[in-house]
Amino acid sequence: MNDTQTDMLADSVSRALGDVVTPRGTVEAEAKGIDAKAWNTLRALGLAGEDAATLSFEEQATVLEAIGYAAALVPYADSEAIARWLAHGVGFATSSEEVLAIVMASPNALSRQRIAWGRHSARTFFSYAEGGRNWVAVMSTAELALANGANLAGEPHDKCGVDRAQPTEVRAVSDEFSPAAVGQRGALCRGAAMLGAARKAQELTLQYAADRKQFGKPLAQFQMIQSYLAQMAGELSAASAIFATALRAAERGARASRVEAAAAKVRIGQAAHTITALAHQVHGAIGFTEEYSLQLWTRRLWAWREEFGNETDWARELGSAVIALGPDAYWERITQ
């Protein structure tokens, strides 16, 4: 996709979600674990179901950023961008009507596993390594005896009620669809959604600082608040730039782009930490209330930065990769 096409897709998805997603609606949807209107909207646009498998990862990342910006409670990342991509990649048939779940664990080691969007999924895919090989297994989610749960964002993260499961089919897969590759894709999916949520948190903070007055003038005219707003803008710009680099690298394949993906998840997580802290600092106590919408986006940032590896997990891998380059190749690698 060129920049014009990307902008058109982003605008279309943002407009469509903007017509059906509201902060109050998202809070109410948390009780059911899904915003059915938003999900049906994405289906109607041809962005979910079998049509989703035809999209490039760049296109899916654009959709995810719009979802993060809207705070739409939908299973697009886990079901469409990860599980359906994996299913199609290794030859499992899927249908447009079913929501799919993904678990980064063996069917023989499910104790304390939580399955994102499990209660809404028809089938669950397992990505794991065992015996020196990579495997993907699939089974009906109904067999997992799930108990309802949620992450900090209010998204379903249902606890598995069995220790071991008997999948209906198991396939050995190449490194292209290994657990490492699936986890990397998951990290980038969370990164895309986090960028959208961070942008919305920044916009809400800018608007609040312009509208709220203290001592007869808007908060935005105070030097300290101006420094907070500038820092938020800088963090968002840096995170967006490194994610764009990771997307370009992903076109070369999972192995070639792993360093960039690690750097992106680390940097976006750091940006999320700073942006949420400063957003709540500017808003004060009102930002934490359910009645005020800021918490929808900051809760998402806090939740997503921990999923598919947090900054510490990816920083370790990034550090190991850089050390392995050796002193002679280090400068060339970080400046290429």
N, C-alpha and C positions, 0 to 999 in steps of 0.2 A: 504493500500500500504506500502511496505517496502521502505527503502531508495534507493535501487537500482532501483526499479520501478519508484519511483518519479523522480530520476535523468534521467532515460530514457525518461520519458514523457516530462520533462522540456527541454531536449536536442532536442527531436523531434520537439516540438512546436517552440523552439527558432530557429532551423535551417530552418524550413518551413517559418516562418515569416521573417527571415533574407533574404530569397530569393526574397521576394516580397515587403517588407516594406523598404522605405528609408526616411530620413528626408525631402527631397524635396517633395517626394510623399505624405507624411503625411500633409505637409503644403498645397499642392494643393488639397488634399482630403477634407480639411476643408470647401472649397467652396461648396462641395456637401453634406457634413455632414457624409460621410462614406467612408472608403477605401474598395471598392468592391473587389479588388484582395485579400486583407488580409482576408476579411470575407468569400469569396469563398474558400480560402485555409483552414480555420478552418472547414468549412463544409465538404470539401473533406477529412479531417483527421478524420471525425466522431465526432467532438467536439462541433458542433452546431446542432440545430434541436432536433428531438426526441432522438437522440443518447446522447445528453448532459444530458438528464434526468436520464440516467443510471450511470452517473459518480458520484463518492463520492465527498463530499465537498472538501476534501483534493486534489483530482485530479483537480477539478475546480479552486482551489486556485493556484495550480501549473501553470495552463493555464493562469490565470489572471496575475501572476507575470511575465510570459514571454511576455504577451501583454503589460504590463507596461514598461518592459525593451525595447521592440521594438518601443514603442510609436505608436502602431497600433490603428487606428481610427475605432474601431469596437464595436458593442453593446453587447459584450459577457456577461459582468457582469449583466446588467439590464435585458436583454432579457432571457439569458440562466440560469445563476446561481441564479437569484432571481425570475423573473416572471414565467419562465417555471417550476422551482422547486415548486413555490406556486400553479400554475395551476394543476400540477400533484398531489400535496399533498392533494388538496381539491376536486379533481375529475373532473376538467374541461379538456376536450379534446383539444389538440393542434396539429398542423401540423408542419412538419419540415421546410416548406417553409416560414412560417410567423415569423417575428420579433415581439416580445411582449414587451409591456411597463408596468411599474409599478408606481403607484402613492400612496403615503402614505397620503391619504385624502379620505373623504367621497364624493360620487358623488353629494351630496347636498352642498358641500363647496369647489368649484373649483376656486373661485376668486383668481387671481394672482398665481395660480399653474403653475409650469413649468414641462413639461414631458420630461424626458431624452429619446432621440432617438424617440420621438413621430412621426416625419414626416415619419420615415421608418417602423413604427409598424402597424400591421394589427389590433390588439386588445390591449386594455388597461385594466389592472387589478387594482382594488382599494382595498387597505388594510386599514381597519379603525375599530374603536370601537364605538359602539353606543348603548344606552339603556342597558348598563352593559354586552354586548356581543361583540364578535369579528366577523367581517364580511369580506367577499371577494366578490366583484362585478366585472362584466366584461362587456365590450361594445366595439363596433367598434370605433377605434380611429378617423375615418373620421367624426364622429359625434361631435367631440370636437372643431372643427373650430380652429385649431392650427395656430399660427403665428410663423414663424421661429425665433429662438434665439439660443444662444450658451453659454456654460460656458467658463471659462478662458482657458480650455484645447482645445477649438475648437470643443467640442462634442455638438451635438444638444440638447438643452434644450428649447423646444418649448412652448410658452405661450398658455395656454388654453383660448379659445375664448368664453366660456360659463361659467355662474356662477353655473348652476345646470345641471346634466346630467341624462338621463334615461337609466340605465344599462339594458342589455338583460337578465341578470340572477344575483341573489344575493344569497349567501349561508352563513349561520352561521358556524363558524369554531371553532376548539378547540384552546387552548392556544399554541399548537405546531405551529400553523400558524397565530398567533395573530399579530397585528401591531408591538408589541414589538419584536417578534421573527423575523419578516421580516426586521425590522430596524437593528436588531443585525446582521443578515446575510449580509445585505447591508454594514454595517460598516466593517465587516471582508473582504468582497469582495473589498472594496476600500483599505483596509489595504494591501491586497495581491498585488494589482496593484501598490500601492505606494512603496512597497519594491522593485519591479522591476525597477520602475522609479528612485528611490533613488540610486540603485546600478549602473545604467547607468550614472547618474549625477556624482557619485563618480569616475567612470572609466574615464569619459571625463575629469574630473578635474586632475586626476593623470597624464593622457597623456599630457594634456596641460602644466602642471607644469614641466614635463620632457622635453618637446619640446621647450618651450618658454624660451628665454634667456634674462637676464638683467645683465648689468655690466660684460658681458663675461662668465656667468655661468647660468645653468638652474635654473628656479624658485624653483624647488624642493630641491635645495641645500641651500636655505635660511632657517634659523631656524624658522622664523615666518610661512612660508609656510608649513614647515614640521609639525608644531603644528596644522595648519588647516587641513592638510591631515589626521593626526592621529585622530583628533577629529571627522572628517567625518567617518572614519573607525569604531570608537567606537560607534557612534550613529547608524550606520547601523547594527552593530553586536547586540547591545542592542535591537533594533527594531525587528530584525529577531528572536532573542531568545524569546521575549515575544509573537510574533505572533505564533511561533511553540507551545508554551504553550497553547495559545488560541485554536489552531487547535486540539490539543489533548483533551482539555476540551470539545470542541464541539461534540466530539464523545459520550459524556454522555448526550447530549440533550441541548436545548437552555436554559432552566432554570438553569441547573447546570453550564453552561459556561458563564453566563452573566457577572460576575465580571471579568473573564479573557478577554472577548471580550471588555469590557469597558477599561480595562488597556491597551490592545493592541492598540485600536484606539487612546487613549491619547498618548501613548509612540511613536507610529509611527508618529503621527502628530507633536510631539515635535522634533523628528528626522528629519522630512521633513523641518521644520522651520530652523533648524541648518544647514542641508546639503545644502539647496538651498542658504542660506545666504553666507556660506563659498565658495560654488562653484562659485557664482557670484563675491565674493571678490577676489578669485584667478584669475578669467578670466578677471575682469575689464569690461569695457564698451562693449567689443565684445560679451560677453555672453548674452546681451539683444537684439542683432540684429537678425532679421529674417533669415539672411544668415548663421548665425552660429547656430548649432543644439542644443546647451545646453538649449535654451529656450523651446524646445519641452517638455523636461522632468521636468523642474522646473515649467512650467505652469501647468502641470498635477499634480504635488505635491501640488501646491497652490490650485488648484480646488478641488481635491479629499479629502483634509483634511477637507473641509467644508461640504462635502456631507455625508448623513446618520449620522449626528451628528458630530460636531467638538470637539476639546479637552475640551472646557468648558462644553459642554452638557454632555459628557461622564464622565468627572471628577466629576460633581455634582452627577451623579448616582453612581459612584464608591465610592465617599465619604459617601453617604447615606448608601450604602451597608456595608461599613466598620464600620460605627458608629452603625448600627443595630446589628452587631456581638457582641458588648459589649467588655469590656477590657479583659475578660478572654479568649475569643476565637480569639482575633486579631492575636496574634503571631502564633498560630497554623494554621490559615487560610493563612497567607502570606508565610509560610514556607512549606506547604504541597506539 
